[in-house]
Amino acid sequence: MTQMMTPSSEAELAQIVGDAKGPLTIQGGGTRGMAVDGDVLSTAGLSGIELYEPGALTIVVKAGTPVAEVDAALAKERQRLAFEPIDHRGLLGTKGTPTMGSLVAANISGPRRIQAGAARDFALGVRFVDGQGEIIKNGGRVMKNVTGYDLVKLMSGSHGTLGVLSEVSLKVLPMPETEATLMVHGLDNDSAVQAMAAALGSPYDVTGAAHIPGGDAGVTMIRVEGFEASVAYRIEQLRTALARFGTEMSVSEDSNAAWQDVRDVTAFHGATGDVWRVSVKPSAGPDIVKSSGAEAALFDWAGGLVWLCTEPGTDLRARLGPIAGHATLVRGSGQARFHPEDAGVATLSQGLRQRFDPRGILNAGLMGS
Amino acid sequence: MEMPVPSKTVIARKSRVVERLMEVLPADRVIHDPMETRAYECDALTAYRCPPMAAVLPETTREVSDVLRICHQEGVPVVPRGSGTSLAGGALPTADCVILGVARMNDVLETNYPDRYVRVQTGRTNLSVTGAVEEDGFFYAPDPSSQLACAIAGNIAMNSGGAHCLKYGVTTNNLMGVTMVKMDGSVVTIGGAHLDAGGLDLLGLICGSEGQLGVVTEATLRILHKPEGARPVLVGFDDNEVAGACVSDIIKAGVLPVAIEFMDRLCIETTENFAKAGYPDCNALLIIEVEGSEAEIDDQLSRIVEIAKRHDPVEIRESKSAEESAKIWLGRKSAFGAIGQISDYMCLDGTIPVSSLPMVLRRIGELSEQFGLQVGNVFHAGDGNMHPLILFDANKEGDLELCEDMGAEILKLCVDAGGCLTGEHGVGIEKRDLMGYQYAPADLEAQMAVKDVFDPQWLLNAAKVFPLASSQERRADAIAAE
């Protein structure tokens, strides 16, 4: 019989981890499908914005703070989390409330990753409890910090296997005055990736480049953000720059909604099958789709992020063969969630897990072996 | 600054170690003559010097691997070195060490515009990375002020920043992959031309680890297309605090310049005498640069000027041409050189929340009076990365120590204000003994545990970053293991 523990302070969190007799599954909002066997340790009791300085572009929050609460606070000052975090609920059919800790723990990002970065790039500081119940801090709340090793990056994307986050500080950015998206119609995958490369290889500061395959109905989306006049100018420049692809172009009526669909992979919400997220260099994207045999695909990050929907139980990694990048199983079972690492890297990762969680009780088995 | 006592056992084995190194490298790339090793006795923190036992200059990853394997087998400490421009003593040798310099490794290995990356050997200088791609309209964004000389290897070791990182981020945000040789000689490849790690973010951990986890020999770097143009505006103020408040207001208004630089009166006057940039006579000035097309630049500058006007500026000088831009930047870029002309100085690197700028500048002024040493302030204001320059006389007995004591007080002040000891220079030996002020023992222990995993014998650059007392037991193990 598993139990659920919801500490209301960092000290209590440390006590629980230190005293734990068996494996713990670390839960933020429970929306990202990371549960493993063991007693549930929830961060829901560690909630609240501790400090927000709009003039310094920084916010410090307890790990269990709902993302929505932070979004609302930032919106009041016309600022935002620029890494555009995906909301996994639609894709995974989960309920609950995504938390700030999960953004860092799973290194979440979205379409703006290619221009602004991922959660790892915005995380300025962390406080966490390691596998022995020790409270550790790293980084801080300033935008430049090279004081000692960057454990903030190490914790970003460690999925709770090295420690349980109790507090994170993040850099935030101003919300642009407006945005617009140039829609290029009817490109095949190869041409679409070339068009996106051309857009990103321009001086127009593109903040999103995605392609939804579909033959003549396929659409390639190029987003720019900023002041109104600037956005209008850049859209026109991009239209000229992409004219050589010889297809019809339009400007999206609702840029914001279109990108929300890309971010949350809305196209796969109803579909059955496993969902994979493959990160490769953009020009390798089309070949990934070809060799995957997937029933549906979506390109983000100018082609460098390929979302695939495959028959349940498909061993996608075997189909793809060796790739320069990684394939993560986001929805489905039967395959390891994370891409197997090369021996040299796996040894280092294993060594780090051993040092931070020597008893192997934090999200055991979620990453590596 | 205390350094560990060199191992007599290691030094006694010098001829054998040199002989073995010459088996894997040509003789002219193994430097062991005491006259010649002096070329490696210090980096840009010149107050501290110590010739190494030997220095090697490998040209390939394979050679780096051979060198490290031999040093590992012989129990010889290794200090990696890029171009030796560290202001923190990151490449300071110990008498029992081998300096591993990557300066000969400067090839561009691959350039890929559609996927926007370049792969280089890490001895290549920062500016020549941009040099390799700029004809095609691209650039590598991190721009430390030593970019003409500093190597990518050192940039990665220190996670270097620069004036333009307010928009483009620092090294870690622009580094996509590395080939790294561990102390035991094994080679690992981490990351590549794709984004983010499939597992733990080892790349993010290696960047900024000050050459203590491995020697990075190749790097995949993100490149970007150059903006259509860039122009700055210079705004002069009568008061430091008002300038600080103006920075905060610009950021809050949703304009995100690529750079916001600050200079105080001492720096303004000194650079004016030196470089004749025509700066106004005022107590503080900001240089704020924006990018885009001509019209976009005009629009952003007008928004900034409008905000600046609310802060009683004594002068606003908006650049209208490349010449005017160069003139505005001239003083800022000559600031360190100009100060160096009038005095010895120590350059600090603490970072603070932007909101604390007025308070910290005031306190620095008070400390300056208390210690009787002048301080100039020139720094990246947009991200709170301060560079107080403490003026002292190296020939005057006790002045360096006084300067170091005052530096320590300023850095503690930065930490107290919610900031940190170093924003882009690194800890090295310079800030090593202050680490305990920012971090608790458990915090340092967690960092040292990382080094245990990568370099269990603590042979690689081991006397840096962590207070010697904290790392004592681990380093003692290294000596005992001989």
Boltz contact constraints between the chains, C-beta under 6 A:
constraints:
  - contact:
      token1: [A, 53]
      token2: [B, 355]
      max_distance: 6.0
  - contact:
      token1: [A, 54]
      token2: [B, 252]
      max_distance: 6.0
  - contact:
      token1: [A, 55]
      token2: [B, 248]
      max_distance: 6.0
  - contact:
      token1: [A, 55]
      token2: [B, 251]
      max_distance: 6.0
  - contact:
      token1: [A, 55]
      token2: [B, 252]
      max_distance: 6.0
  - contact:
      token1: [A, 55]
      token2: [B, 355]
      max_distance: 6.0
  - contact:
      token1: [A, 56]
      token2: [B, 353]
      max_distance: 6.0
  - contact:
      token1: [A, 56]
      token2: [B, 354]
      max_distance: 6.0
  - contact:
      token1: [A, 56]
      token2: [B, 355]
      max_distance: 6.0
  - contact:
      token1: [A, 78]
      token2: [B, 254]
      max_distance: 6.0
  - contact:
      token1: [A, 117]
      token2: [B, 173]
      max_distance: 6.0
  - contact:
      token1: [A, 118]
      token2: [B, 196]
      max_distance: 6.0
  - contact:
      token1: [A, 120]
      token2: [B, 204]
      max_distance: 6.0
  - contact:
      token1: [A, 121]
      token2: [B, 173]
      max_distance: 6.0
  - contact:
      token1: [A, 134]
      token2: [B, 442]
      max_distance: 6.0
  - contact:
      token1: [A, 136]
      token2: [B, 442]
      max_distance: 6.0
  - contact:
      token1: [A, 136]
      token2: [B, 443]
      max_distance: 6.0
  - contact:
      token1: [A, 136]
      token2: [B, 446]
      max_distance: 6.0
  - contact:
      token1: [A, 137]
      token2: [B, 443]
      max_distance: 6.0
  - contact:
      token1: [A, 140]
      token2: [B, 420]
      max_distance: 6.0
  - contact:
      token1: [A, 141]
      token2: [B, 418]
      max_distance: 6.0
  - contact:
      token1: [A, 142]
      token2: [B, 351]
      max_distance: 6.0
  - contact:
      token1: [A, 142]
      token2: [B, 353]
      max_distance: 6.0
  - contact:
      token1: [A, 142]
      token2: [B, 384]
      max_distance: 6.0
  - contact:
      token1: [A, 142]
      token2: [B, 419]
      max_distance: 6.0
  - contact:
      token1: [A, 142]
      token2: [B, 420]
      max_distance: 6.0
  - contact:
      token1: [A, 143]
      token2: [B, 383]
      max_distance: 6.0
  - contact:
      token1: [A, 144]
      token2: [B, 161]
      max_distance: 6.0
  - contact:
      token1: [A, 144]
      token2: [B, 351]
      max_distance: 6.0
  - contact:
      token1: [A, 144]
      token2: [B, 383]
      max_distance: 6.0
  - contact:
      token1: [A, 144]
      token2: [B, 385]
      max_distance: 6.0
  - contact:
      token1: [A, 144]
      token2: [B, 423]
      max_distance: 6.0
  - contact:
      token1: [A, 144]
      token2: [B, 424]
      max_distance: 6.0
  - contact:
      token1: [A, 145]
      token2: [B, 420]
      max_distance: 6.0
  - contact:
      token1: [A, 146]
      token2: [B, 159]
      max_distance: 6.0
  - contact:
      token1: [A, 146]
      token2: [B, 208]
      max_distance: 6.0
  - contact:
      token1: [A, 146]
      token2: [B, 422]
      max_distance: 6.0
  - contact:
      token1: [A, 146]
      token2: [B, 424]
      max_distance: 6.0
  - contact:
      token1: [A, 146]
      token2: [B, 426]
      max_distance: 6.0
  - contact:
      token1: [A, 147]
      token2: [B, 420]
      max_distance: 6.0
  - contact:
      token1: [A, 147]
      token2: [B, 421]
      max_distance: 6.0
  - contact:
      token1: [A, 147]
      token2: [B, 422]
      max_distance: 6.0
  - contact:
      token1: [A, 147]
      token2: [B, 438]
      max_distance: 6.0
  - contact:
      token1: [A, 148]
      token2: [B, 447]
      max_distance: 6.0
  - contact:
      token1: [A, 149]
      token2: [B, 209]
      max_distance: 6.0
  - contact:
      token1: [A, 149]
      token2: [B, 447]
      max_distance: 6.0
  - contact:
      token1: [A, 149]
      token2: [B, 450]
      max_distance: 6.0
  - contact:
      token1: [A, 150]
      token2: [B, 204]
      max_distance: 6.0
  - contact:
      token1: [A, 150]
      token2: [B, 208]
      max_distance: 6.0
  - contact:
      token1: [A, 153]
      token2: [B, 201]
      max_distance: 6.0
  - contact:
      token1: [A, 153]
      token2: [B, 204]
      max_distance: 6.0
  - contact:
      token1: [A, 153]
      token2: [B, 205]
      max_distance: 6.0
  - contact:
      token1: [A, 154]
      token2: [B, 205]
      max_distance: 6.0
  - contact:
      token1: [A, 156]
      token2: [B, 201]
      max_distance: 6.0
  - contact:
      token1: [A, 157]
      token2: [B, 197]
      max_distance: 6.0
  - contact:
      token1: [A, 157]
      token2: [B, 201]
      max_distance: 6.0
  - contact:
      token1: [A, 158]
      token2: [B, 200]
      max_distance: 6.0
  - contact:
      token1: [A, 174]
      token2: [B, 254]
      max_distance: 6.0
  - contact:
      token1: [A, 174]
      token2: [B, 256]
      max_distance: 6.0
  - contact:
      token1: [A, 197]
      token2: [B, 114]
      max_distance: 6.0
  - contact:
      token1: [A, 201]
      token2: [B, 113]
      max_distance: 6.0
  - contact:
      token1: [A, 201]
      token2: [B, 225]
      max_distance: 6.0
  - contact:
      token1: [A, 202]
      token2: [B, 225]
      max_distance: 6.0
  - contact:
      token1: [A, 203]
      token2: [B, 225]
      max_distance: 6.0
  - contact:
      token1: [A, 203]
      token2: [B, 227]
      max_distance: 6.0
  - contact:
      token1: [A, 203]
      token2: [B, 228]
      max_distance: 6.0
  - contact:
      token1: [A, 230]
      token2: [B, 296]
      max_distance: 6.0
  - contact:
      token1: [A, 279]
      token2: [B, 194]
      max_distance: 6.0
  - contact:
      token1: [A, 279]
      token2: [B, 195]
      max_distance: 6.0
  - contact:
      token1: [A, 279]
      token2: [B, 196]
      max_distance: 6.0
  - contact:
      token1: [A, 280]
      token2: [B, 194]
      max_distance: 6.0
  - contact:
      token1: [A, 281]
      token2: [B, 115]
      max_distance: 6.0
  - contact:
      token1: [A, 281]
      token2: [B, 193]
      max_distance: 6.0
  - contact:
      token1: [A, 281]
      token2: [B, 194]
      max_distance: 6.0
  - contact:
      token1: [A, 282]
      token2: [B, 115]
      max_distance: 6.0
  - contact:
      token1: [A, 283]
      token2: [B, 114]
      max_distance: 6.0
  - contact:
      token1: [A, 283]
      token2: [B, 115]
      max_distance: 6.0
  - contact:
      token1: [A, 304]
      token2: [B, 195]
      max_distance: 6.0
  - contact:
      token1: [A, 324]
      token2: [B, 192]
      max_distance: 6.0
  - contact:
      token1: [A, 325]
      token2: [B, 194]
      max_distance: 6.0
  - contact:
      token1: [A, 326]
      token2: [B, 198]
      max_distance: 6.0
  - contact:
      token1: [A, 338]
      token2: [B, 199]
      max_distance: 6.0
  - contact:
      token1: [A, 339]
      token2: [B, 198]
      max_distance: 6.0
  - contact:
      token1: [A, 341]
      token2: [B, 199]
      max_distance: 6.0
  - contact:
      token1: [A, 344]
      token2: [B, 188]
      max_distance: 6.0
  - contact:
      token1: [A, 345]
      token2: [B, 188]
      max_distance: 6.0
  - contact:
      token1: [A, 348]
      token2: [B, 202]
      max_distance: 6.0
  - contact:
      token1: [A, 349]
      token2: [B, 199]
      max_distance: 6.0
  - contact:
      token1: [A, 349]
      token2: [B, 200]
      max_distance: 6.0
  - contact:
      token1: [A, 351]
      token2: [B, 453]
      max_distance: 6.0
  - contact:
      token1: [A, 352]
      token2: [B, 453]
      max_distance: 6.0
  - contact:
      token1: [A, 355]
      token2: [B, 449]
      max_distance: 6.0
  - contact:
      token1: [A, 355]
      token2: [B, 453]
      max_distance: 6.0
  - contact:
      token1: [A, 367]
      token2: [B, 199]
      max_distance: 6.0
